[in-house]
Amino acid sequence: MNDINRLESVKGGHSAPAWMVNWSPRSDRIVSASEDGSAIIWGARDLSPKRRLVGHQDGVWSATWSSDGSRIATGSNDAKAGIWESSTGMRMYWLSGHEGPIWATCFAPDGECVATGSADRTARLWSAWTGECLAVLEGHGGLVKDVRFSPSGQMLATSCDDGSIRLFDMRSFRLVRTLGGHLHNVNTVAWTPDEQRLISCSHDRSVRVWDVPSGRELICIAAHDDDIDAAAVSPDGRIIASCSHDRSVRLWSAVTGMPLGQIEGHRDEVEWVSWNRAGDRLATASIDGCIRILDVQRASIEQCSVGANRAVTGVVGTSDRRIVFMQGDRSLRVLAAEGYGSESRREAHERTSRALCVDPATQTVWTAGLDGWLRQWQLDDLALNSQHRLGAPSHSLSLDVVRRRIAIGCEDGSIELFDCDTGQPLGRTPIFDQAIYAVAWSPRKELLAAAGRNTHIALCTGTPLSVQTELTGHADPVICLSWSPTGEKLASGGRDTVGRIWSHTGALLTELHGHTRTIWGIAFSPDGRYIATSSFDTSVRIWDASSGHPLHTLDGHQREVSTLEWNSDGRLISGSRDGTIRVWDAMRGTARVIDVRRNELFQHNASRVSSANEAELHANG
């Protein structure tokens, strides 16, 4: 494979969310990492793309520079790290050995060593010249989100999904200290230049400052109104920049924790922030696929790259074979006759959303978003019928066709109910103390299932809602729920990779083992005999709903499969971050593929055709 894609091939920028961005040591170049499977080197003066680093088989989480700017280290969902020459874009070698996605990479200050952090709960140290593994740092209680060498290179700090920070001595490779206090996963750590303090940020929405010698927490800043993905310290150690899902970048005193400013203007979640060498510019990466340069003094966006997020985030089918779906660019789209025919398209929300359903009685589409709005659209032309302000951002919704109610699961752990016909609110009930990622009405019984970040599933009834039963068994957040057609069984899936089938009374009936990454979609077939699951491992799987026995694995998607629905006519529809929708004959293993980036259609036998042959099928139509 040719690892050099020259300027003409990178004019479009990233085609999926950008997760990380970092300035080169001289601040004349910027490197970004994206879910599209590439890293791009940009000229910092005008954000012109110079090189695309290709070769990873999955999304790239991390891209960092060596101290002399001659090399770049990338980390990917494919469990490999790559070392690249920055001047040519040529890959030097792979670092292989992790057993899970690599979230973080970092060169030692002397350039001799590279650290990586992985979902396999380890950090590893490698020779930066030979790729030999030098040490494995174990003991983490979750995936390792960040790794950072101290300025002298004598210590390594790691941040972890278990809410902790660990400090390792680089001479002995031994754990020196563990810092605890965050209430959720710690996403990044950063050293001050004097090595006396560490800065951390978390999905608990705080930025914290730690005294390294004592391990004591010095400052806790309630920094943002939503999850914080990254925080960085200015070169002089005086200012902290933090970025968040609330679409803002905020500045804080590293000494007092007091606010110093805020920079608005991002269209979607800000995933990363990085200082230039002079400390007067910031670079950010966003879920909209764009890289931006910010002027700190003017508190404004100075430049923005081209980029897009074409991932399919939610999909449903209709009885007349139309497909309704949402994309990462915040658009709501309707395709006629499985992609053959006319299309309607609207920007549905101000932030990326995945929550939608079709109301067949009124021929409308309901959507709910992280922008805090519930909206109703005409199915035919996507004209806006009505909109309702929610009390909190929303991740999920579910329609009760019989009782004409809609339930919305919110970021603050509450559920809001609305009358489908009048749009009148029917009440707001706190269910959990953390975000609700999935809600599902039972088709036959007056039960609403809700689940989310706290790993529990609540079975609720009544108006206002009250929790009748809580189901426990998942080890990580629950992302998706589905009732059987009779309402006797409930299926659930989430980040622990295991699907579960429960009785409506709360008893665990069986487990579905086989996926290797988060289950993002789960659905019973219309006759209740089968269950389909979709996963970030790129597969769709079919299971026997009674025994939990695996029946088929449907391959073909090139990226994470983020949404799935089994339609009433037996069609199985899946949507992926690769920008395609697949309409499956689940038992035969064949799929009609709709590329919603180009609106192209071609046939694909998913059970027999490998991904290597798919390009040939595509070319031949």
C-alpha positions as CSV (number, residue, x, y, z in Angstrom):
1,M,0.0,0.0,0.0
2,N,1.3,3.5,-0.8
3,D,1.4,5.5,2.3
4,I,1.9,8.9,0.6
5,N,-1.2,10.7,-0.6
6,R,-0.1,14.1,-2.1
7,L,-1.8,17.4,-2.0
8,E,-4.4,16.8,-4.6
9,S,-5.8,13.8,-2.6
10,V,-6.3,15.7,0.6
11,K,-8.0,18.9,-0.6
12,G,-11.3,17.7,0.9
13,G,-9.9,17.4,4.4
14,H,-11.4,14.8,6.8
15,S,-14.6,13.0,5.9
16,A,-15.4,12.0,9.5
17,P,-15.0,13.4,13.0
18,A,-11.6,14.8,13.9
19,W,-10.5,13.5,17.3
20,M,-7.1,15.1,17.8
21,V,-4.9,18.0,16.6
22,N,-1.4,19.0,17.6
23,W,1.1,21.7,16.5
24,S,4.6,20.7,15.4
25,P,7.4,21.8,17.7
26,R,8.2,24.8,15.5
27,S,4.4,25.5,15.1
28,D,4.7,25.7,11.3
29,R,2.6,22.5,10.8
30,I,-0.4,20.8,12.4
31,V,-1.3,17.1,12.4
32,S,-4.8,15.9,12.9
33,A,-6.3,12.4,13.5
34,S,-9.7,11.3,12.3
35,E,-12.3,8.6,12.4
36,D,-11.9,8.4,8.6
37,G,-8.8,6.3,9.2
38,S,-6.2,8.9,8.3
39,A,-4.0,11.6,9.8
40,I,-3.5,14.8,7.8
41,I,-0.5,17.2,8.0
42,W,-1.5,20.8,7.4
43,G,0.4,24.0,6.8
44,A,-0.2,26.1,9.9
45,R,-0.2,29.4,8.0
46,D,-3.2,28.8,5.8
47,L,-4.4,25.3,6.9
48,S,-3.5,23.9,3.6
49,P,-3.3,20.1,3.6
50,K,0.2,18.7,2.8
51,R,0.2,15.0,3.4
52,R,-2.3,12.3,4.3
53,L,-1.0,9.4,6.4
54,V,-2.9,6.3,5.3
55,G,-2.5,2.6,6.2
56,H,-4.6,2.2,9.4
57,Q,-7.6,-0.1,8.9
58,D,-9.8,1.8,11.3
59,G,-10.3,5.3,12.8
60,V,-7.2,7.1,14.1
61,W,-7.5,8.5,17.6
62,S,-4.1,10.0,18.1
63,A,-1.4,11.8,16.2
64,T,1.6,13.4,18.0
65,W,5.0,14.8,17.0
66,S,8.5,13.9,18.0
67,S,10.4,16.7,19.8
68,D,12.3,17.5,16.6
69,G,9.3,17.4,14.4
70,S,10.7,14.7,12.1
71,R,8.3,11.9,13.1
72,I,4.7,11.4,13.9
73,A,3.1,8.7,16.0
74,T,-0.5,7.6,15.3
75,G,-2.8,5.3,17.3
76,S,-5.8,3.6,15.9
77,N,-8.9,1.5,16.6
78,D,-7.1,-1.3,14.6
79,A,-4.9,-1.8,17.8
80,K,-1.8,-0.6,15.9
81,A,0.4,2.5,16.3
82,G,2.3,3.8,13.3
83,I,5.6,5.8,13.2
84,W,5.8,8.1,10.1
85,E,8.3,10.4,8.5
86,S,6.6,13.8,8.7
87,S,8.5,15.3,5.7
88,T,7.4,12.5,3.2
89,G,4.4,10.9,4.9
90,M,6.1,7.5,4.6
91,R,5.4,5.0,7.3
92,M,8.5,3.7,9.0
93,Y,6.9,0.8,10.9
94,W,4.0,-0.4,13.0
95,L,4.0,-0.9,16.7
96,S,2.0,-4.1,17.3
97,G,1.2,-5.8,20.6
98,H,-1.8,-4.1,22.1
99,E,-5.0,-6.2,22.3
100,G,-7.4,-3.3,21.9
101,P,-7.8,0.2,20.2
102,I,-4.9,2.6,20.8
103,W,-6.2,5.9,22.2
104,A,-3.0,7.8,22.9
105,T,0.6,8.2,21.7
106,C,3.4,10.3,22.9
107,F,7.1,10.6,22.1
108,A,9.6,11.0,25.0
109,P,11.4,14.4,25.0
110,D,14.6,12.8,23.8
111,G,12.8,11.1,20.9
112,E,14.1,7.6,21.9
113,C,10.9,6.2,23.2
114,V,7.2,6.2,22.3
115,A,4.4,5.6,24.8
116,T,1.0,4.3,23.8
117,G,-2.3,3.9,25.8
118,S,-4.9,1.3,24.9
119,A,-8.4,0.0,25.6
120,D,-6.7,-3.2,26.7
121,R,-6.0,-1.4,30.0
122,T,-2.3,-1.1,29.5
123,A,0.2,1.5,28.5
124,R,3.3,0.3,26.5
125,L,6.7,1.8,25.9
126,W,8.5,1.2,22.6
127,S,11.8,2.0,21.0
128,A,11.1,4.9,18.6
129,W,13.8,3.6,16.2
130,T,13.2,-0.2,16.1
131,G,9.6,-0.6,17.3
132,E,10.7,-3.1,20.0
133,C,8.4,-3.2,23.0
134,L,10.4,-2.1,26.1
135,A,7.8,-2.3,28.8
136,V,4.1,-2.9,29.6
137,L,2.6,-0.7,32.3
138,E,-0.3,-2.6,33.8
139,G,-2.7,-2.0,36.7
140,H,-5.2,0.3,35.0
141,G,-8.8,-0.2,35.9
142,G,-10.1,0.8,32.4
143,L,-9.0,1.9,29.0
144,V,-6.0,4.2,29.0
145,K,-7.2,7.5,27.4
146,D,-3.9,9.5,27.5
147,V,-0.2,9.1,28.0
148,R,2.2,12.1,28.6
149,F,5.9,12.2,29.4
150,S,7.0,14.8,31.8
151,P,9.2,17.6,30.2
152,S,12.4,15.9,31.6
153,G,11.2,12.5,30.4
154,Q,11.7,11.0,33.9
155,M,8.0,10.3,34.5
156,L,5.0,9.2,32.5
157,A,1.4,10.2,33.4
158,T,-1.5,8.1,32.2
159,S,-5.2,8.9,32.4
160,C,-7.8,6.2,32.6
161,D,-11.4,5.4,32.2
162,D,-11.6,4.3,35.8
163,G,-11.4,8.0,36.9
164,S,-7.7,7.9,38.0
165,I,-4.3,9.3,36.9
166,R,-1.2,7.2,37.4
167,L,2.5,8.3,37.5
168,F,5.2,5.9,36.4
169,D,9.0,6.2,36.9
170,M,10.7,5.8,33.6
171,R,13.9,4.4,35.0
172,S,12.2,1.5,36.8
173,F,8.9,1.5,34.9
174,R,7.2,1.2,38.3
175,L,4.0,2.9,39.5
176,V,4.9,5.9,41.7
177,R,1.5,7.4,42.6
178,T,-2.2,7.2,41.8
179,L,-4.3,10.4,41.8
180,G,-8.0,9.9,42.4
181,G,-10.9,12.4,42.6
182,H,-12.6,12.6,39.2
183,L,-16.1,11.2,39.1
184,H,-15.8,9.8,35.6
185,N,-13.2,8.8,33.0
186,V,-10.2,11.1,32.8
187,N,-9.7,12.0,29.2
188,T,-6.4,14.0,29.1
189,V,-3.5,14.9,31.4
190,A,-0.9,17.7,30.8
191,W,2.3,18.7,32.6
192,T,3.2,22.2,33.5
193,P,6.7,23.1,32.3
194,D,8.2,22.9,35.9
195,E,6.8,19.4,36.3
196,Q,5.3,20.4,39.7
197,R,1.7,20.2,38.5
198,L,-0.6,18.1,36.4
199,I,-3.8,19.3,34.6
200,S,-6.6,16.8,34.0
201,C,-10.1,16.9,32.5
202,S,-13.0,14.5,32.6
203,H,-16.5,13.7,31.5
204,D,-17.5,14.8,35.0
205,R,-17.2,18.3,33.5
206,S,-14.3,19.4,35.6
207,V,-10.7,20.4,35.1
208,R,-8.4,19.7,38.0
209,V,-4.9,20.8,39.0
210,W,-2.8,18.4,41.0
211,D,0.4,18.9,43.0
212,V,2.8,16.2,41.6
213,P,5.1,15.8,44.7
214,S,2.3,15.2,47.1
215,G,-0.5,14.0,44.8
216,R,-2.8,16.5,46.4
217,E,-5.6,18.1,44.4
218,L,-5.1,21.9,44.3
219,I,-7.9,23.2,42.2
220,C,-11.2,21.8,40.9
221,I,-12.9,23.9,38.2
222,A,-16.5,23.3,37.2
223,A,-15.4,24.2,33.7
224,H,-18.2,23.3,31.2
225,D,-21.9,22.6,30.8
226,D,-21.2,19.2,29.0
227,D,-18.5,16.5,28.9
228,I,-14.9,17.8,28.6
229,D,-12.7,15.9,26.1
230,A,-9.4,17.7,26.4
231,A,-7.4,20.3,28.3
232,A,-4.0,21.8,27.5
233,V,-1.5,24.0,29.3
234,S,0.0,27.1,27.7
235,P,3.8,27.0,27.1
236,D,4.4,29.3,30.0
237,G,2.3,27.1,32.3
238,R,-0.1,30.0,33.2
239,I,-3.2,29.3,31.2
240,I,-5.4,26.2,30.8
241,A,-7.5,25.8,27.6
242,S,-10.4,23.3,27.8
243,C,-12.8,22.1,25.1
244,S,-16.2,20.4,25.5
245,H,-19.2,18.9,23.9
246,D,-20.9,22.2,24.7
247,R,-19.0,23.5,21.6
248,S,-16.9,26.0,23.4
249,V,-13.2,26.5,24.3
250,R,-12.6,28.1,27.7
251,L,-9.5,29.6,29.3
252,W,-8.6,29.4,33.0
253,S,-5.8,30.5,35.2
254,A,-3.6,27.5,36.0
255,V,-2.7,29.2,39.3
256,T,-6.1,30.2,40.7
257,G,-8.6,28.4,38.5
258,M,-10.4,31.6,37.7
259,P,-12.0,32.0,34.2
260,L,-10.0,34.1,31.7
261,G,-12.1,33.9,28.6
262,Q,-14.3,31.8,26.2
263,I,-14.1,31.2,22.5
264,E,-17.4,30.4,20.7
265,G,-18.2,29.5,17.1
266,H,-17.7,25.8,16.8
267,R,-20.7,24.1,15.1
268,D,-20.4,20.8,17.0
269,E,-18.6,19.1,19.9
270,V,-14.9,20.2,20.3
271,E,-12.8,17.0,20.8
272,W,-9.3,18.4,21.2
273,V,-7.4,21.6,21.9
274,S,-3.6,22.3,21.5
275,W,-1.4,25.4,22.1
276,N,1.2,26.7,19.6
277,R,4.7,27.4,20.7
278,A,4.1,31.2,21.1
279,G,1.0,30.7,23.2
280,D,-1.1,33.0,21.1
281,R,-3.0,30.5,19.0
282,L,-5.0,27.3,19.7
283,A,-5.8,24.5,17.3
284,T,-9.0,22.5,17.8
285,A,-10.5,19.3,16.3
286,S,-14.2,18.9,16.1
287,I,-16.8,16.1,15.5
288,D,-17.8,18.0,12.4
289,G,-14.5,16.9,10.8
290,C,-13.0,20.4,10.7
291,I,-9.7,21.7,12.1
292,R,-9.7,25.3,13.4
293,I,-7.1,27.8,14.5
294,L,-8.2,30.2,17.2
295,D,-6.7,33.6,18.0
296,V,-6.4,33.7,21.8
297,Q,-6.1,37.5,22.2
298,R,-9.2,38.2,20.1
299,A,-11.1,35.2,21.4
300,S,-12.1,34.3,17.8
301,I,-11.8,31.6,15.2
302,E,-9.1,32.7,12.7
303,Q,-9.2,29.8,10.2
304,C,-11.3,26.7,9.6
305,S,-10.3,23.8,7.3
306,V,-12.7,22.0,5.0
307,G,-14.1,18.8,6.5
308,A,-17.3,16.8,7.0
309,N,-19.0,14.2,9.1
310,R,-20.9,11.9,6.8
311,A,-21.5,9.1,9.4
312,V,-25.0,7.6,9.5
313,T,-26.1,8.1,13.1
314,G,-29.7,7.0,13.1
315,V,-31.9,5.1,10.6
316,V,-35.5,3.8,10.3
317,G,-37.6,2.4,7.5
318,T,-41.2,3.0,6.6
319,S,-43.9,0.6,5.4
320,D,-43.7,2.1,1.8
321,R,-39.9,1.3,1.7
322,R,-38.6,4.8,2.3
323,I,-35.5,5.2,4.5
324,V,-35.3,8.0,7.0
325,F,-31.9,8.7,8.5
326,M,-29.7,11.2,10.2
327,Q,-26.0,12.0,9.6
328,G,-23.1,13.4,11.5
329,D,-23.4,16.7,9.6
330,R,-26.7,17.3,11.5
331,S,-28.9,16.6,8.5
332,L,-32.2,14.6,8.4
333,R,-32.8,12.9,5.1
334,V,-35.6,10.8,3.5
335,L,-34.8,8.5,0.6
336,A,-37.6,7.1,-1.6
337,A,-37.9,3.4,-2.4
338,E,-34.6,2.4,-0.7
339,G,-32.6,5.0,-2.5
340,Y,-34.3,4.8,-5.9
341,G,-36.0,8.1,-6.4
342,S,-36.4,11.6,-4.9
343,E,-34.9,12.8,-1.6
344,S,-35.8,15.3,1.0
345,R,-33.2,16.8,3.3
346,R,-33.1,19.3,6.2
347,E,-30.7,20.4,8.8
348,A,-32.5,19.0,11.8
349,H,-30.5,20.1,14.9
350,E,-27.6,22.3,15.8
351,R,-25.6,19.4,17.1
352,T,-25.1,15.8,15.8
353,S,-28.1,13.6,16.8
354,R,-29.1,10.0,16.4
355,A,-32.6,10.0,18.0
356,L,-35.5,9.6,15.5
357,C,-38.7,7.7,14.9
358,V,-41.5,7.7,12.3
359,D,-45.1,8.1,13.4
360,P,-47.2,6.1,10.8
361,A,-50.5,7.5,12.1
362,T,-49.6,11.1,11.2
363,Q,-46.9,10.4,8.6
364,T,-44.4,12.5,10.5
365,V,-40.8,12.1,11.8
366,W,-39.9,12.9,15.4
367,T,-36.3,13.9,16.2
368,A,-34.6,14.8,19.5
369,G,-31.1,16.3,19.8
370,L,-28.2,17.3,22.0
371,D,-29.2,20.9,21.2
372,G,-32.2,20.3,23.6
373,W,-35.0,20.4,21.0
374,L,-37.7,17.9,20.2
375,R,-38.9,18.4,16.6
376,Q,-41.7,17.0,14.4
377,W,-41.3,16.9,10.6
378,Q,-43.6,16.0,7.7
379,L,-42.4,12.8,6.2
380,D,-43.1,13.8,2.6
381,D,-41.1,17.0,2.4
382,L,-39.5,17.3,5.9
383,A,-41.4,20.6,6.6
384,L,-41.2,21.5,10.3
385,N,-44.5,20.8,12.0
386,S,-43.7,21.7,15.6
387,Q,-40.8,22.0,18.0
388,H,-40.6,21.8,21.8
389,R,-37.8,22.9,24.1
390,L,-36.6,20.1,26.4
391,G,-35.2,20.5,29.8
392,A,-31.9,19.0,28.9
393,P,-30.0,17.7,25.8
394,S,-31.4,14.4,24.5
395,H,-29.8,11.1,23.3
396,S,-32.9,9.0,22.6
397,L,-36.6,8.8,22.0
398,S,-39.4,6.2,21.7
399,L,-42.9,6.4,20.3
400,D,-45.9,4.7,22.1
401,V,-48.1,4.1,19.1
402,V,-51.0,2.8,21.1
403,R,-51.2,5.4,23.8
404,R,-49.9,8.2,21.5
405,R,-47.0,9.3,23.7
406,I,-43.4,10.0,23.0
407,A,-40.6,9.5,25.6
408,I,-37.3,11.4,25.4
409,G,-34.3,10.2,27.4
410,C,-32.2,13.2,28.5
411,E,-28.5,13.9,29.4
412,D,-29.5,14.8,33.0
413,G,-31.0,11.4,33.7
414,S,-34.6,12.5,33.3
415,I,-37.4,11.3,30.9
416,E,-39.8,13.8,29.4
417,L,-43.2,12.7,28.0
418,F,-45.2,14.5,25.3
419,D,-48.6,13.9,23.7
420,C,-47.9,12.9,20.1
421,D,-51.1,14.5,18.7
422,T,-51.2,17.8,20.6
423,G,-47.5,18.2,21.4
424,Q,-48.4,19.0,25.0
425,P,-45.9,18.0,27.7
426,L,-47.1,15.2,30.0
427,G,-44.4,15.5,32.6
428,R,-40.7,15.2,33.3
429,T,-39.4,12.5,35.7
430,P,-35.8,12.0,37.1
431,I,-34.9,8.4,36.6
432,F,-31.1,8.2,37.0
433,D,-28.4,10.7,38.1
434,Q,-26.6,10.2,34.8
435,A,-27.4,10.4,31.1
436,I,-30.1,8.2,29.6
437,Y,-28.8,6.8,26.3
438,A,-31.8,4.6,25.3
439,V,-35.6,4.5,25.9
440,A,-38.1,1.9,24.5
441,W,-41.8,1.5,25.0
442,S,-43.2,-2.0,25.3
443,P,-45.6,-2.7,22.4
444,R,-48.1,-4.7,24.6
445,K,-47.5,-3.8,28.2
446,E,-47.5,-0.3,29.7
447,L,-43.8,-0.3,30.4
448,L,-41.0,2.0,29.4
449,A,-37.5,0.8,29.6
450,A,-34.7,3.3,30.1
451,A,-30.9,2.8,30.3
452,G,-27.7,4.8,30.1
453,R,-24.4,5.7,31.6
454,N,-25.0,4.2,35.1
455,T,-25.2,0.6,33.6
456,H,-28.7,-0.1,35.0
457,I,-32.0,-0.6,33.1
458,A,-35.1,0.9,34.6
459,L,-38.6,-0.5,33.9
460,C,-41.0,2.4,34.4
461,T,-44.8,2.7,34.3
462,G,-47.6,5.3,34.9
463,T,-48.0,9.0,34.3
464,P,-46.0,10.5,35.9
465,L,-43.4,7.7,35.4
466,S,-42.3,5.7,38.4
467,V,-39.5,3.0,38.4
468,Q,-41.0,-0.5,39.0
469,T,-37.8,-2.6,38.6
470,E,-34.1,-2.0,38.0
471,L,-32.1,-4.6,35.9
472,T,-28.4,-5.0,36.7
473,G,-25.8,-7.0,34.9
474,H,-24.2,-4.8,32.4
475,A,-20.6,-3.8,33.4
476,D,-20.6,-0.5,31.3
477,P,-23.0,2.0,29.9
478,V,-26.1,0.6,28.1
479,I,-26.5,2.2,24.6
480,C,-29.5,0.4,23.1
481,L,-32.8,-1.4,24.0
482,S,-35.5,-3.3,22.1
483,W,-38.7,-5.1,23.1
484,S,-40.0,-8.3,21.5
485,P,-43.3,-7.9,19.5
486,T,-45.2,-9.4,22.4
487,G,-43.6,-7.3,25.1
488,E,-42.5,-10.4,27.0
489,K,-38.7,-9.9,26.4
490,L,-36.3,-6.9,26.4
491,A,-32.9,-6.9,24.7
492,S,-30.1,-4.6,25.7
493,G,-26.6,-3.9,24.5
494,G,-23.8,-1.5,25.3
495,R,-20.1,-0.8,25.9
496,D,-19.4,-4.1,27.6
497,T,-19.8,-5.8,24.2
498,V,-22.4,-8.4,25.6
499,G,-26.0,-8.4,24.5
500,R,-28.6,-9.5,27.1
501,I,-32.2,-10.7,26.9
502,W,-34.4,-10.1,29.9
503,S,-38.0,-11.1,30.8
504,H,-40.5,-8.2,31.2
505,T,-40.3,-9.0,35.0
506,G,-36.6,-8.3,35.1
507,A,-35.1,-11.8,35.0
508,L,-32.0,-12.3,32.9
509,L,-32.7,-15.0,30.3
510,T,-29.6,-15.3,28.3
511,E,-26.5,-13.4,27.1
512,L,-25.2,-12.7,23.5
513,H,-21.4,-13.2,23.3
514,G,-19.4,-12.5,20.1
515,H,-19.0,-8.8,19.5
516,T,-15.6,-7.4,20.4
517,R,-16.5,-3.7,20.7
518,T,-19.5,-1.6,21.8
519,I,-23.0,-2.8,20.7
520,W,-24.7,0.3,19.4
521,G,-27.9,-1.2,17.9
522,I,-30.2,-4.1,18.9
523,A,-33.6,-5.1,17.5
524,F,-36.0,-8.0,17.5
525,S,-37.3,-9.3,14.2
526,P,-41.0,-8.7,13.5
527,D,-41.9,-12.3,14.3
528,G,-39.8,-12.2,17.5
529,R,-37.7,-15.2,16.5
530,Y,-34.4,-13.4,15.9
531,I,-32.4,-10.5,17.3
532,A,-30.0,-8.4,15.3
533,T,-27.1,-6.4,16.8
534,S,-24.8,-3.9,15.3
535,S,-21.4,-3.0,16.7
536,F,-18.4,-0.8,16.6
537,D,-16.5,-4.0,15.5
538,T,-18.1,-3.2,12.0
539,S,-20.3,-6.3,12.0
540,V,-24.0,-7.0,12.2
541,R,-24.9,-10.3,13.9
542,I,-28.1,-12.4,13.9
543,W,-29.1,-14.4,17.0
544,D,-31.7,-16.9,18.0
545,A,-34.0,-14.9,20.3
546,S,-34.9,-18.0,22.5
547,S,-31.5,-19.5,23.0
548,G,-29.1,-16.6,22.3
549,H,-27.3,-18.9,19.8
550,P,-25.4,-16.9,17.1
551,L,-26.8,-17.7,13.6
552,H,-25.1,-15.3,11.1
553,T,-22.4,-12.6,11.0
554,L,-23.1,-10.0,8.3
555,D,-19.9,-8.3,7.2
556,G,-19.5,-5.5,4.7
557,H,-19.5,-2.2,6.6
558,Q,-16.0,-0.7,6.6
559,R,-16.5,1.3,9.8
560,E,-18.4,1.2,13.1
561,V,-22.1,0.2,12.6
562,S,-23.8,2.8,14.7
563,T,-27.5,2.2,14.1
564,L,-29.9,-0.7,13.2
565,E,-33.6,-1.4,12.8
566,W,-35.6,-4.4,11.8
567,N,-38.5,-3.1,9.8
568,S,-42.0,-4.5,9.8
569,D,-41.7,-6.1,6.4
570,G,-38.6,-8.1,7.5
571,R,-35.9,-5.8,6.0
572,L,-33.0,-5.2,8.3
573,I,-31.5,-1.8,7.9
574,S,-28.1,-0.8,9.3
575,G,-26.3,2.6,9.2
576,S,-22.5,3.0,9.6
577,R,-19.9,5.6,10.2
578,D,-18.5,4.6,6.8
579,G,-21.3,6.7,5.3
580,T,-23.4,3.8,4.0
581,I,-26.8,2.3,4.7
582,R,-27.3,-1.4,4.1
583,V,-30.7,-3.0,3.5
584,W,-30.2,-6.7,4.4
585,D,-31.9,-10.0,3.6
586,A,-30.7,-11.2,6.9
587,M,-31.1,-14.9,6.3
588,R,-29.5,-14.9,2.9
589,G,-26.8,-12.5,3.9
590,T,-27.3,-10.2,0.9
591,A,-27.5,-6.4,1.2
592,R,-28.4,-3.5,-1.0
593,V,-25.9,-0.8,-0.2
594,I,-26.7,2.9,-0.3
595,D,-23.7,5.2,-0.2
596,V,-25.2,8.3,1.2
597,R,-22.0,10.3,0.5
598,R,-22.6,9.8,-3.2
599,N,-26.1,8.3,-3.3
600,E,-24.9,5.3,-5.2
601,L,-26.4,1.8,-5.0
602,F,-24.9,-1.6,-5.5
603,Q,-25.5,-5.2,-4.4
604,H,-23.3,-7.0,-2.0
605,N,-23.4,-10.6,-0.6
606,A,-22.3,-9.9,2.9
607,S,-21.9,-13.5,4.1
608,R,-19.6,-14.5,1.2
609,V,-17.8,-11.5,0.0
610,S,-14.7,-10.3,1.8
611,S,-14.0,-6.6,2.2
612,A,-11.1,-7.0,-0.2
613,N,-13.5,-8.0,-3.0
614,E,-16.0,-5.2,-2.2
615,A,-14.1,-2.6,-4.2
616,E,-14.4,-4.8,-7.3
617,L,-18.2,-5.2,-6.7
618,H,-18.5,-1.4,-6.3
619,A,-16.6,-0.7,-9.5
620,N,-18.7,-3.2,-11.4
621,G,-21.9,-1.8,-10.0
